[in-house]
C-alpha cells in the first residue's frame, strides 16, 4: 500500500501500469467518481506491493514519495543504498508493523430519525471500529436522559463485534449549556438519577462504555467534575461499564478559557478508563480558513497529555471532514461549509484547480472562484494528512483514534487505518 500524489499526465490506467495493480482496485479503494478525472495534487492510495523504477528515480526520492525511509527500502530489498538504481528495476515494498489500537467513531443523527446515509456509513465502517458512539444522550436538569434516535445502529454494531459507547452530554437546544453542566456535576441527587438512568439504558441497549462529553463547564467546577467522575466510577463499574471522557485540546494545566479550565487532564487520567482528545477544529466553521487539525498543534496537545496520563489511555481525536470558506473571511459573517474529503476533490475538479499541500500543517488545500465571482478557500483531509496522524499514534504509542464523525465520505482513511493497525474488538 502506498500514497501517490497525482502529477500532470497521470491517469488511473498509467498508475495501474506503473504499480502493477488493476485499475478498478484504484477506483474502488479511493471511491473515485470519475476514473478519468484525476486532479493534480490529489493523493491516491495505491494497493501496490512493489514499485518499478522510473527515469530519474533514486532510493531517496522513491522513499520520499512513498513515505518509506530509503534505508528501509534498501534493507528490505537487500541492495546497496549507494548504488544507483536501474530503470525498470522492481522494488518490493515493506509491510508496516500493525500494532493493536482502539478506534471509535461518533455518529450523530439529526432530527428524530437515522438517515439512510448514516445507516450505510455505520454499516460500512463498523468493521473498523472498537466503539461506535451515538451522539448523544442529553441530560435533563433532573438527571433523566433524552436519547438520540438509534434505529438499527445497535444491531449493526452487534453484527460487527463493535461495542456501543453511550455518549452523555450537557447539550440543550443544540448548544453546550454551562449552567446545566454546573447542575450535573454539583447536585448529587441529579447524579443519582443520571447514574440509575445510565444503568437502565445500558442494560436495555447493550452499552459497554459510558462517555461523558461535558463541555463549556464553569471554570470553578473543575474539582466538582473530577468528583462527579469518581462517583460515576463507583456507581457504574460494578455493572461492568467502562468510563471515558472527551477533553478539550489543552497544552498546559492552567490553560485559560471556558472550554478548557474545568477539564483536569491529570484527574481524568487517573479516574477514567480512557479519554478522547478533541484535537480538531483549529480551522472551524466560524473562524478564519486554516487546517482543521494541523499536525503541530495536535502534537503539542498529545505531548502535554502525556505529562498527565499514560499513553494507553489516550485516543487521538480526528476529523473526517474539511471546510469551504467564502473569502474574504469576516468575523461573525458567513459560516464555512463542512464538506467531505471526496467532495473537496470533486470541487477542485469542477473548478479546474490543483490541490496544494501545506507541509507544516500536513494538510491539503486549494482556492477557487465560484459562478458568482466569489473566491473560496478549502482545507480538508487526505491520505497524506491522515497518515501523518497514524504516524503520530505509532510514535507515541497512543491507545488509538476517535473520529468525529461518520457520514462524510473519506474512504482512504479506512483503508489506511486497516493497513497501519490491528483494530481491537472487546466483544
TORNUNU-739003 format. One record per residue: residue in one letter; y, x, z of N, C-alpha, C in turn. Coordinates in steps of 0.001 Angstrom, whole numbers, plus 524288, in hexadecimal, padded with zeros to 5 digits. Example, Ala and Ser with C-alpha at 12.3 -4.5 7.8 and 13.67 -1.06 7.14 Angstrom:
BEGIN
A7E9C68338681E787EE6C8300C81E787F31C8339081E78 S7F7368323281BA87FBDC8356681BE48001E8326481EBE 
***
This chain:
BEGIN
X7FB618035080000800008000080000804DA8037B80000 X808938024A7FC9E80D5A8055D7FC78811F7801E27FB0E X816A2803F97FBE181B728012A7FAA581E09803D47F5FE X81F06800D67F1DF82195802E17ED34826D9800267EC8D X82AEB8033D7EBBB8301E801127EAC5830FF800EA7E4E0 X832117FC477E2E48326A7FB667DD3E836E47FE817DADF X835A38013D7D69383979804417D39A83A39801C37CE3D X83E4E803717CB8D83F3E8018C7C64483A65802787C2E1 X8389E7FE697C023834237FEE57BCAA82EED7FD777BF20 X82ED77FCDE7C453829F17FB547C6E68288A7F5AE7C596 X823877F4AE7C5408218A7EF607C4C481C9D7EF017C80C X81ADD7EA4E7C913815FF7E9A07CBF1811927EC647C91E X811A37EC307C3FC80D597EE647C0E580D887F4557C0D7 X8123E7F69A7C0828129A7FC4E7C09F811267FE657C605 X812A87FB907CA1F811457FD3C7CF6980B6F7FCA77D060 X8092A7F87B7CE53803857F7C87CED98009C7FC437CC3D X8028B7FDEF7C7C4800188024D7C4FF800C8807647C7F7 X805868082D7CA128069680D0C7CCDA8032980D8B7D1B0 X8028A809397D48C7FFCB809707D9867FA288079C7D927 X7F87A806547D45B7F30C804CC7D37A7F1738001D7D6DA X7F4A87FC0A7D69C7F36D7F71A7D93B7F4247F2AF7D555 X7F2027EE297D6817F28E7E9AB7D3097F80B7E7577D382 X7FA867E5E67CF237FFC77E39D7CF6D8000D7DEDC7D2F6 X7FC0A7DB947D2DF7FC3F7D6CE7D60B7FC2C7D8047DBE4 X7F9FD7DC9C7DD5C7FA1F7DE1C7E2DF7FFB57DF1F7E4A7 X802D07E1B27E1588084C7E2B17E2AB80B447DD907E314 X80A3C7DA157DF6280CDA7D4FD7DF5F80B7A7D1E97E444 X806807D1C37E5A8804C77CE8E7EA138069C7D0C17EF48 X806277D5D77F005807A87D82C7F50480D777D76D7F614 X810AB7D7F57F207816547D7767F2AD818517D1F57F198 X814C37CE6A7F033816197C9037EEDF81AB47C8DD7EB0A X81A167CBBB7E6C481E2D7CBF47E2D081E567C6D77DFD2 X822E07C4837DF7E8235C7BF987DCAA823CA7C07B7D6D4 X825537C5587D54C8258D7C6C47CFC8823727CC4F7CF30 X81EE77CCCE7CCFB81C8B7D1FC7CC6B81FD37D5927C8F4 X822CD7D33A7C555825F77D6707C1CF82BA87D69B7C388 X82CBE7D54B7C886832217D5107CA53833367D89C7CEED X831607DD807CEB1832657E1277D2F48382E7E2927D324 X839FF7E3C27D7D583F747E51C7D8BC83FC77EAE17DA28 X843517EDBC7D7BB844077F33F7D90F845677F3B37DED8 X8429C7F7147E197843687F7B67E73083FDA7F4567EA80 X83D057F0C17E8108394F7ED637EAE5834B67F0A47ECDC X833207EFC67F1B382E9C7F2847F3E5829B97EF3D7F323 X825B87F1957F0EF820BE7EEEF7F00B81C707F1927F335 X819037EE707F56D8144D7F07E7F7E6810157F0CD7F3B8 X80DE47F56F7F30E809E37F65C7EF13804BA7F7787F1CE X800957F47C7F0A37FB917F5417F3457F8877F9D67F0F2 X7FAF27FE677F0F17F892802F27EE697F5CD806627F268 X7F1C9809017F0A47EF0880CDE7F3DA7EFA8812597F1A2 X7F240812B67ED057F31A817CC7EAA27F822817C07E77D X7FA0881C777E63A7FED981D027E3427FE05821107DEFF X7FFB981FBF7DA427FF4D823597D5E08047A826367D52B X8044D82B5D7D5448090182E967D50580BCE82DD67CFD6 X810F182CE87D02B8144A82C3E7CB978178B8312C7CABA X819EC831897C62881D55835F67C503821C48362F7C900 X822AA83ACF7CB2B826D883B8F7CEFA8254083AAA7D497 X8206A838DD7D56F81E93837DD7DAC081D6F83CEF7DDA0 X81E1583CC37E2B781C40840DA7E643819E083E1B7EAF7 X816F0841117EE0F814C183EB47F2BE8191083C6B7F627 X81D7183F467F677821B983D797F9C582410838647F7B4 X82527838397F29482796833817F065823F082ECF7F0B2 X81EDD82FCF7EFDD81B0A82B8D7F04881AC68299D7F5E8 X81A9A82D557F98F81A7582BD87FF0F81F33828B1800A8 X823D382A3A7FEB782897827567FFEC82847821CF7FDC3 X82669821537F8FD8262981C3B7F66C82230818A47F913 X81DDE81AE47FADF819A6817BA7FCFE819B481776802F4 X81DA1819EA8055C81E1B819E580B0F8195F81C7880DAB X8179A820C980B4881342823D580D64815028298580DBB X814A582C24812308160E831AA8128581313834DB80E73 X815DE8384D80BA98134583B2F8077680EE783EA38098D X80F6F8407680E6D80B4E843A4810B78064E8406E8115F X806F783B77812C78026E8380D813667FFD78370280E20 X803128364C80A13800EA83593804D07FDBC83A5380327 X7FFEF83EF58041B7FD3C843C58029E7F8248446280593 X7F84D8438280AAC7F3A18442580DDE7EF728403980C4D X7F10283B5B80B6E7ED3D8374380A297EA8983858804F2 X7ED7083AAD801537EB4583BDA7FC247E93C8416F7FBB7 X7E96F844548000C7E770849B2800487E9B384D157FBF2 X7EEFB84CE87FB997F1B18502B7F7BE7F5DC853617FA81 X7F7648579C7F7FA7FB6885B187FA0B800C5858AA7F907 X803E0857917FD16808FF855237FC3D80CD0858947F944 X80B9985D977F8B880F1B8612B7F5F280DC8861B27F029 X8097785F4F7EE7C807E585F997E8FD809F985ACD7E620 X80CC885B8C7E1B780EF18570E7DED680AA6853417DD24 X80BFA84E437DD128085184A427DB568080D84A197D56A X803B9848257D35680319847847CDB5803EC841CC7CC30 X8069A840E87C7DA8075783B9D7C5E7801F9839297C4E9 X8013A834747C6E17FC37831CC7C65C7F881832C07CAD6 X7F9DE836777CE3A7F69B837767D2CC7F68F8329C7D647 X7F201831467D8557F17982C997DB907F13882E2B7E14D X7F4C082BF77E45E7F4E282CE17E9FA7F2C38280E7ECCF X7EF41828F67F06B7ED5B824B57F3B57F135823D27F835 X7F21E81EE97F97D7F5F281D9F7FD817F34081C9E802B4 X7F50A81F33806E47F28181E8480BFB7F37F8191B80E3C X7EFA481714810F47F03D81223813B97F2E181335818FC X7F65480FB881AB97F8ED8109881FC47F55780F4B82451 X7F69F81185828D87F41480FAF82D947F5BE80A0482E70 X7F232806D4830837F3688014C831707F2BD8002083743 X7F6AC8019F83A697F6378009083FFE7F6497FAB384110 X7F3CA7F8FF8454D7F3EA7F368846A27F9457F1D7848A9 X7FB317ED4F846F18001D7EB4F849007FFC27E566849CF X803747E38084CE98043E7DDE284DA58088A7DC23849EE X807B97D7CF8473B80BC67D5A8843CF80CB97CFF784539 X811A47CE838451E813337C9258463C816FA7C7558420B X816FE7C2488410881B087BFF583DB481C9D7BABD84001 X821B37B9F584045823BC7B4D7841C18239C7B14983CEB X822F37AC4183DE9823437A869839B1826AA7A3F283BAD X82AC17A2A4838C082EB479EFB83AA382F1079A2683729 X82C4A795FA8389A82CFD79117835C18328378EF5836A4 X834DE78CE78328383A0D78A94832E183974784A2832BD X83C0F781F78366983B9077C4C83699836C277AB0839AD X834727765D8380E830137742C83B0C82AD3774C083857 X82A8177858834848258577920831D08250877ECE8300E X820407804B82EB781F317858082CA881F0778512826B5 X82282787E282415822AA7879481E6481DBD789E781C05 X81C93788698173A8180678A8A81492818AB79061813A0 X81D8579217812BA81E86797B08120381D0779ABC816E9 X81E9C798C781B8081D4079B688205B8176579B3C8215C X81517796D58203D80F7A796568210E80C7D79A4581DB1 X80E0279ABB818B980B7179E6F8153880C5D7A40F816FB X811127A51C818F38123C7AA5981ADF80ED67ABAE81F91 X80E3C7A7F68232D80ADC7A8D9827B08053C7A9C8825F8 X8036B7A6C28222D7FE197A7508202E7FD487ACB181DB8 X801297AE7B81AC9800A87B37781804801147B82C81BA9 X804417B7BA81FC58056F7BC4C823008026E7BC9D8281B X800097B861829C67FD177B87182EAD7F8F27BCBE82EE1 X7F64F7BE0C82A807F2757C24B82ACE7F4CD7C78582C77 X7F9F17C83782BB57FC857CD2482D017FF017CD1183268 X7FE147C8EC8356E800E37C82D83A537FD3E7C7FF83F09 X7FEF77CA96843367FC757C9EE848457FE4D7C4D584AB8 X803767C3E284A50805DF7BF3384C8C809027BC4D84867 X8094E7B7308490D80CB57B3DE845F080FCF7B087849C5 X8150C7B0D88496F818537AE5884D4F81BB67A9F884B34 X81A187A50084BDB81D857A0AA84A548229D7A0D384D74 X826EC7A06884ABB82C127A0EF84D1B82EEF79BB384CCC X8301A799578514182ED579AF78567F82E527962F859F9 X82C167970185EAE82C187930F862BF8314A79398865AC X8349A78F9086562839BD78FC3867D28397E78D6086D48 X83BA2790338711683B6D78E768768383FCA78A838778A X83E6078628879CF842407825987BA18445E78402880EF X848E0781E68829684B117835D887B5847787824088C4F X843AB77EA988BB58400B77D8888FF683B12780C588FB9 X83AA67843788BCF836107878E88B54831E978581887A8 X83280780BA885CB82ED777EB1881E182FEB7815F87CA9 X82C5D780B6878F682CB87838C873FE82CF177FCE86F5B X830247813586B878305777E788668A82D45781C2862A3 X828C577FE7860B88257E7832985D548277078337857BA X8262778761854E8827357877284F4C822EE7847A84C70 X823E1782BA847A781F93780798449A81B8E784B184364 X8169D78363843C981276787388430180F067860A83E49 X80E577810983CF680AB977F8C838C2805807824B839AF X8037C78505835B57FE6478792836677FEE478D7183749 X8036F78F3C8392F80418794C883A5280000796BE83E35 X7FEC7793D8842797FAA1795C3845FC7F55F7966984346 X7F418792E683FB47EF277935483CDA7EF2A7981283946 X7F387798EF8369E7F3FC79D8E833417F33C7A28383673 X7F5BD7A2C183AF97F52B7A74E83E5A7EF867A80484009 X7ED1C7A3D9841D07E7B57A422843AC7E4077A5F483F5E X7E4CD7A40583A9F7E15E7A575836487E1D77AB30834C9 X7E6177ADB08366C7E6F97B334835217E6BD7B6BD839E9 X7E4957B4B283E3B7E43E7B7BD8431A7E9887B9DE844C0 X7ED9D7B6CD843C17F2F17B844845307F47E7B54684A17 X7F6437B81D84E097F7C27B5A6852EF7FD017B2E28525E X7FD907AE8F85513802867ABBC8550E806047ADAE85973 X80AFD7AE768582580EFC7B00D85BE0812A37AB6B85CCC X8132B7A9C0861B1816DB7A594862FA81C3D7A809863D5 X81FD47A7048604E8251A7A91C860BD828767A529863AC X82A8A7A6CB8683382D9F7A36586B9A8333E7A55A86B9D X836FB7A1DF86A6D83C6E7A38B869D58402B7A02586CF9 X844E27A22C86DA68492B79F2B86FEA84CC479D1C86BA0 X84A6879BA48673A84D70799488630584ECE793A48645E X853837921F862F88552178CAD8636F858D278B8185EEA X85755787A085BCA85A5A7861F8572185B3978ACA85383 X8571B78DE1852E4857327922A84F24859C479728850F6 X85BA479760855D485E4079C0B857D985BC679DA785D08 X85BB47A2C885E0F859FA7A4968632C85E237A31B86726 X85C827A01A86B1D8602479DBD86ECF8604C7A0ED873DF X864D87A31987509865637A69187988864667A3C287EB0 X8668C79F3187F51865F079C6D884488606F79A3A884F5 X85E0D798A0880B08589279713881018554379BBC882A4 X856707A04088066853A37A4FD881E98544B7A62D887B0 X859067A569889B6859F57A65388F468567E7A2B38929C X8565079DBD8911785321799FD8940384D6D79BA089411 X84B6F79D3A88F96845E379E9D88F2D8447B7A329892BA X847C07A72B892CC8464D7ABF0895A9847FB7ABE289B5B X84AD17A7D489D1B84C8B7A7B78A29784A3E7A33A8A5C4 X8489679F058A33D846CB79A5D8A609840CF79A558A63C X83E9B79B2E8AAE6838ED79B898AB5B836367964B8AA71 X838D6792048AB888368978CE88AA6E835E178C288A488 X839E378DC38A1968399178D8989BE18352679114899FE X834BF795A989C54830AE7995E89ACC82B397973389BD4 X82A8D794B78A05482568792808A18D823CE78E6E89D7E X8278A78B1C89C038266878740897EE82518789FC892CC X8283278DF68917A8275D790D388C9C821FA7935A88C81 X82072795F9890AC81B6B798AE890BB816E9794C68904A X817677905B892EA8135078C5C8927D812EF78A4088CED X8176E7898488A6481787787C5884F3814EC78BCD88164 X81626790BE8823E813E3794ED87F0980DF6794F787F93 X80C12794858845B80669794918853F803D678FE38829A X8064478B59883278040A7869F880C5803C57872087ADB X80809788C487876808437891F872BD804A978D72870C5 X80478791C38739E8010D79619872007FB5E79468871F5 X7F9D179172875DA7F47478F79876007F36B78BA887184 X7F75B7888E8703B7F6C27849A86C2B7F6A0786FD866BB X7FA2678ABD865AF7FAC578CEF860697F791791E785FA6 X7F7147950B863C97F425799EB863567F78979EC4862F1 X7FBF779ED78659D7FF517A379865917FCF37A7D3868D8 X7FDB47ACB28670B7FBB17B149869CA8000F7B45A86C6D X804AA7B43C86A2A8091D7B73286C2D80DC07B38886CD0 X810AF7B42A87124815787B1348720D81A037B4F887148 X81D447B3C886D7C8215B7B76386BB8826AD7B51386D15 X829597B77D870D882E787B5988727D832C27B83F86F47 X835917B50F86C5A839F77B6F48693583EE37B45B86B4D X840C97B66686FB9845827B4698723084A057B806870B3 X84DA37B5F286DC5851FC7B91786BC78572E7B6E086D9B X85B3E7BA3586D7F860857B8BA86F03860A67B6D7874B1 X85D787B95E8780685D717B80A87D8F8625B7BA2888031 X864407B79888445868B37B9BF887278675C7BF308892C X86AE07C2FC8889B869AA7C85C88A43867EA7C8D188FE8 X86A127C58689355868CC7C5E8898E28635A7C3E089A2C X860907C1B58964385B3F7BFB18973E857057C3AF895DE X858857C87A8953B854B67CC8F893CA850187CCB489796 X851327CD2189CA684CF67CD648A07984A437C81E8A10D X84D2C7C3DE8A03C84AB57BEAB8A04F8469A7BE4089BFF X847E57C04F89760844247C0328930D83F577C36F89465 X840437C80B896BD83BD57CB4D898528384D7C85F89C22 X83AC17C5BD89FF5837B67C2E38A3D4834E87BE428A159 X837747BBBF89D94834E57B78589AA082FDB7B9818981E X830157BE0E895C282B7D7C035893248272C7C17C8970D X828AC7C35489BB2824BC7C45F89FBA8220F7BF498A15D X825127BB2A8A207822D27B61A8A37681F6C7B3F589EFC X821327B4E489A2B81E267B31C895A5818DB7B5CE8958A X818D77BACC8969F813E27BDA0896A08103F7BB8B89AE5 X812667BA9A89F7D80F347B8898A3C580CE97B3328A26E X80FFC7B00689FA480E3D7AABE89E6580A867AA8E899C4 X80B707ADDC895E1808AF7AD5E890E5803F37B0F889061 X804397B596892AE7FFEA7B9528920B7FAAB7B735893F2 X7FA7B7B44A8985B7F5657B22F89A097F2E77AE8889610 X7F6007AC998925B7F3EE7A93288E467F2947AC3A8894D X7F2907B16A889B97F10C7B4AD885547F5357B54888134 X7FA1A7B41F8828C7FE597B45D87EBF801377B99487F1B X802197BBF887A96805687C09787A4C80B1C7BEE387A65 X80E927C2A187B90814357C19587BB1816F57C5CA8788F X81A927C41A8753A81DC07C7C6872458235A7C5D68721F X826F07C9518709782C727C7DC8703882EDC7CA2E86B47 X8331A7C7BE869968364E7C9D88655C83B147CC67867CB X83C477D12B86612840917D42586859844AF7D56A8643D X8499E7D4AB865BC84DF27D6238625884DCA7DC068616D X84FA47DDDA85CE284F2D7E36D85B82853227E6E185E5A X851807E8F5862CA854E47EC3486608853E17F2048651E X857DD7F52A8663D857487FAD386607858A97FD6486B35 X85A137FA2F86F1985B197FC378745B85A7E7F7BE8783C X859397F91F87D1E8580D7F5238810885CB17F1A088225 X861697F3D88823B866107F0D9883988693E7EF3F87ED0 X866987EE7D87A77869527ED02875A886C467E7E28767C X871677E7C8875808746A7E30E87670873917DEFA8722D X874A37DA148737F874377D5DE86FB6870B17D18D871A5 X8721F7CCBD8706086F447C8318725D8699D7C8118708F X868687CA7586C16863087CA4E86A1C85F927CE6B86CAD X861FC7D23A86F7185F117D6C68714585E5D7D7238772D X8624A7D59A87A208628D7D72F87F9885E327D4EE882FB X85C527D047881C9858387CDEB88506852BE7CFB88838A X852477D2E287F7484D327D4E287DC484C4C7DA468801F X848D67DA90883E2847AD7DF54886D1842AB7E1BD884A6 X8434F7E5A38814783ED07E7F787EAB83ACC7EA0888297 X83CA07ECBA886A0838F77EF0C88A5A835B87EAE288D15 X838527E6B888EE4835817E297891AC831B37DFC388E0F X8335F7DE798894C82FDE7DBD88859E82B217DF488847C X82C157E460883E1827C77E7EC882DC823CA7E8068873F X825937E71F88C0A822137E71A8908381F387E1E489124 X821E57DD9288FCF81FE47D8638912681C707D60888CE6 X81E397D646887FA81B977D350883D78177B7D6A088117 X8144C7D40C87DEF8101F7D6C587B258122E7D9C78766C X8161D7D79E873C9818A87DA7586F8581DEB7D7ED86E5D X821317DAD486B83826567D8DC86A0A826FF7D93886426 X82A7C7D5FE8621682C2D7D65B85CAA831D07D83F85CAB X832CA7DCC785A57838247DEA4859B783A7C7DBF9854E6 X83EC97D94F8558F841317D682851278448C7DA4784DF2 X841D37DDE984B5E8446D7E21E84881845B27E06F842E4 X8492E7DCA98427884B1A7DAD683D708503B7D7F283E61 X852BD7D65083A33857B67D38383A5985C617D70783B88 X85C037DC1783A29860DB7DF24839EE864247DD008356E X861AF7DC58830FB864167D94282CD9862657D3A482DAB X8662B7D02082EB3864C97CAB382FD1868427C70E82CA9 X866D37C20C82CAD869547BE608290F86F297BDDA829F2 X870ED7BE8282ED5876787BDE782FE1879787C2F983040 X876D97C74D82F1A8795C7CC6982F8887A1C7CF0082A47 X87C4A7D3B282A3E87D317D67F82555878197D856822E2 X878037D93281DC1873337DADB81B1A8714B7E02781D01 X86C547E05B81E45869B57E53E81F99863E97E41B8201C X860D47E833820B385B327E78E8214F85A117E44B8262C X856387E0CC825B8854D17DD6D82A1D852507E09B82E82 X84F277E46A82D2184C6E7E7978310D84C9B7ED5582F69 X851367EFDB82FB38519B7F55D82E2E84E627F8D2831C7 X84BBD7FC9182F83847E07FF988326B84A3E802A5836ED X84F0E8048983671851838078683AA88523F8045483F95 X855157FFF083F57855A67FCA3843FD850787FA958461A X84CD07F9468429E847A97F77E84466845047FBC58479F X845358008E845AD842D6804F28487484574805D484DB4 X84AA58054584DE484D77805F8852DA84B8C8021B856FB X84AA47FD3985571848BB7F94285920843427FAB285B05 X83FEB7FC488576783A957FDCA858DE83AAC8025F85CB3 X83DD78063985B9283DF580AD785EEF83FF58097F86463 X843CC805FC864B98457C80446869EB841208013F86CA5 X83EB47FD9D869DF83A8D7FA7486C3A836447FDE986E89 X835128022D86BDC830E4805A486D9E8324B80889872AA X8374B808A887415838CB80AEE8791A837FD8070987D8C X837078021087C46836967FDFA880378312E7FB7B8808F X82DFC7FC3087C86828D57F9A587C72825277FCB9878ED X8200E7FC11879A481C537FEEF8765581C317FCDB870C9 X81ACB8004386D2381A9B7FED786798816D07FA6C8668A X8129C7FA1E869A480EA67F625868968102E7F0B786A88 X815297F01886BF0817327EAE086D2B81B5E7E91C8694D X81C4A7EC2E86535820C57EB20861C781F0A7E94C85C64 X820C47E4A685AD7820627E2E085571825BD7E390852EC X825D57E62F84E8882AAD7E6F784B9A82C017E2028489E X8309F7DFDE849748324F7DB4784688833B47DCBE840F5 X832487D96283D3F833437DA7F837B58348C7D579834CD X838C67D5A6831CC83A4A7D12C82E918371C7D1068298A X836297CC40827A58337C7CB6E822A18374E7C94181E95 X83C397CA8481EF7840467C82281BB6844C37CBF581AFB X8485E7CA798179584D3C7CD42816E9851AC7C95D81692 X8565D7CB488153385AE67C7DA814BD85DF27C90D80FC0 X860487C4F080DA7863C37C54B80923869327C3AA80AFD X86CCA7C77380B3D872297C67480CF4875BE7C5B28083B X8794D7C1F78089487D7E7C16A804BB882117C4BA8067F X8841D7C7E9802F98886A7CB718043688DA27C9208026B X892047CAA3804D08923B7CE1D80958890847CB5080E4D X88E247CE4B811E888C897CBFD816D9891547CAA081A15 X8915F7C5DE81C348959D7C41681F978933F7C267824C7 X895007C4B882910893157C34682E3A893E77BD7682F24 X88FAF7BAB883093890087B5248318288FE77B1DE82C91 X88F267B46C8281B88F0C7B1A482320889997AFEE821A4 X888777B02C81CA5883737AE5181A9687EEF7B19481CA8 X87AB97AEE881E358761B7B1A482017872EB7B3B381B85 X8704E7B82981C5E86CD77BA4E81869868097B6D8817D0 X865C07B6F28133A8610A7B3EC8121785C3D7B73B81354 X858A97B51381664853B97B7BF81773850287B73D812B6 X84DF37BB98810F384A757BB8D80C6B845B47BEF480D89 X841797BDC980AD483CC27C0EF80B6083D447C5DE80817 X83A2F7C9E38094783A247CE86805F6838DE7CD4180042 X835367C9B37FF52834037C8477F9EE8389B7C5967F745 X83B727C2417FA2C8401F7BFCC7F7FC844467C3DC7F6AC X844BD7C7DB7F9EC848937CBF87F8E7847677CEB67F3B7 X8426B7CFEB7F2C7840E27D2627EDD7842327CECC7E941 X840F77C9D27E9C8842187C6177E599847F07C5B47E483 X84B087C5F87E8A4850B57C5997E805852D67CA7A7E556 X850D67CF097E6AA852817D3D37E41A8513B7D3A17DE44 X84C947D1957DCFA84B207D11A7D77D84E907CD1E7D4B5 X84F9B7C8AB7D74C852C87C4877D4F5858267C68D7D364 X85A6D7C9EF7D6BA85FB37CBD77D5B085FBF7D1667D38D X85B0C7D3367D1C685A907D8327CF1185CBC7DCBE7D24E X85B107DCFD7D73A85CDA7E10E7DAC0858597E4907DC66 X859687E99B7DCB2855957ED427DEDA855CC7ED137E4CC X8516E7EE437E738851217EE4F7ECED851F97F3E27EED0 X855687F46E7F29B8566A7F9817F4FA853997F9BE7FA39 X853577FE7C7FC70850A17FF258016A853D5802AC804E7 X85531800B18098985836803AC80D548546A806F681093 X8547880C0680FC3850BC80F6F81269851B480FBB81844 X8569E80F42819DD857C680F7681F73855C680A9082237 X856DD805FC820008550C8011B8225B84F5F800038211D X84D458029C81D14848028017881B1B8479B7FBAE819AE X84B107FA0F8160A84B2B7F4928147184D607F42580EEB X84B4C7F07F80BC484D3F7EFA88066E851DD7EBDA80665 X8552E7EC618025A859B37E8F3801C685B817E8F47FC23 X85EBC7E52C7FAB8861437E5207F59B865EB7E16E7F5CB X869347E1C07F1BE86DB77DE577F11986D0E7DB377EC0D X86F817D6B37EBD086FAD7D3D27E6E08745D7D0237E6E5 X875D47CE637E23C879EB7CA7B7E1888775F7C5697DFBD X878B87C1037E249876597BC0E7E0D9879717B9437DC91 X877A67B4987DB2087A067B1A57D6D087F9A7AFE57D808 X880F97AF997DD138864C7AE187DE92889F27B2C17DF0E X887FA7B76A7DDB488B357BC187DDF588B987BE7C7E35B X8881E7BCD67E6FA8883C7BF027EC3D8843D7C3687ECB2 X885C97C77E7EF67882447CBED7F02E87EDE7CB067F4FC X87A077CCE77F4AF8764F7CC637F8FC874167D1BD7FA5D X872887D2407FF5286FC27D6E28013786ABD7D50F803DA X8665E7D7498023C8613E7D59C8041B85E787DA33806BB X85CAB7D94A80B908594D7DCFD80E548543A7DA3380F9B X84FD77DCEA80EF784ACD7DA6680FE3846CC7DE7A8117B X841DE7DCF5811A883D957E0808130383A227E16080E41 X837D07E5FD80DEF833F57E6F3809CE82F9F7EA6780BF2 X82C287EC1580886827AB7EF3080A3D8295D7F42F80CFD X82D9D7F69C80B1A82F717FB7380D8B831837FA8281306 X834A37F668813A18370B7F570818BA832FA7F3D881CC6 X82F197F0C281B2882B227EF2881EF48277E7F3B382034 X826797F72081C6E823417FBB381D91825FD7FF3D82181 X82B2D7FF7D8213C82E18802958250C82D3F8007882A90 X82CED7FB4B82B2382BF27F8F88304E8264B7F9F8831FD X822A87F9B082E5081D3A7FAE182FA981CB2800918316F X81F7D8041782ED781F68809978306E8219B80A37835E9 X8259A8072983732827F18075E83C6C824028058B84088 X8213F8014F83F6481D3F7FF5D843008191B80387843FD X817728062783FD48137C80A3E840608159B80EEA84366 X81A6C810788422B81CBB81511844AF81D058146284A99 X81E7180FAB84C5981F2680EC8851F181A9080BE28547E X8166180B178517A811A48089685393812D18035985629 X8160F800288538C817767FB1C855B0812D57F75B85564 X813177F34E8589B80EE17EF6B858B980E697ECA085384 X812DB7EB9F850E48127C7E8EB84BE3817A77E6EA849E8 X817677E2778472F81BE27E0698445181C167DA76844F7 X820E57D85F844D3821AC7D2BA84548825957D10E84126 X824177CD3283DF38274B7CBA38397A82A697C6AF83A85 X82F4E7C6DA8392A832A07C241838DD834127C1AE83323 X832297BDD58309682E7A7B9DA831F482B987B87282CF8 X827327B58582D59824337B402828BE827397B01782567 X825F67B01B820588283B7AC3F81CD082B297AE868183F X82CE67B37F818A482F9B7B6138145882C087BA438120D X82B917BA5D80CEF827957BD8C80A52828DA7C35C80A7E X825697C65480D02825BF7CC0980D22820287CE1E80CE7 X81D907CD678086F817F87CEB680814816C77D4678091F X81A5C7D7EA807C18194F7DD7B8087B818817DEDA80E3E X81B477DC25811A681AAF7DD368173B815037DCAD818E8 X812847D8728174B80D447D7468193E809377DB00816FB X809FB7DC9081219806747E06480FB4806D87E59881293 X80BB57E74B8139F80C7B7EC548163180B047EC1E81BF8 X80BC77E79A81E7A80A1B7E70B823EB804407E7EF82450 X801537E576820E37FBA27E5FC820EF7F9EE7EB8081F72 X7FCE37EE0881C047FBA17F34E81A4B7FC9C7F75281E9F X800AD7F660821CD802357FA27825D07FF707F96D82B04 X7FDB87F4A382C227FBDC7F36D8315F7F6E87F02383155 X7F4237F05C835AA7EFD27ECDD836BA7F1D97E8B483A85 X7F25C7E3DF838B77F4AD7DFB583BDB7F0CB7DDE883FF5 X7F25D7DE34844DE7EEF57DC8D8491B7EED87D6988497B X7EA597D48584AA57E9A67CEFA84BBF7E7A67CE8185154 X7EA047CAEC854617E87C7CA7B859DB7E50D7C5BC85ACE X7E42F7C286856C27E09E7BE18857527DCB67BE22852DD 
***
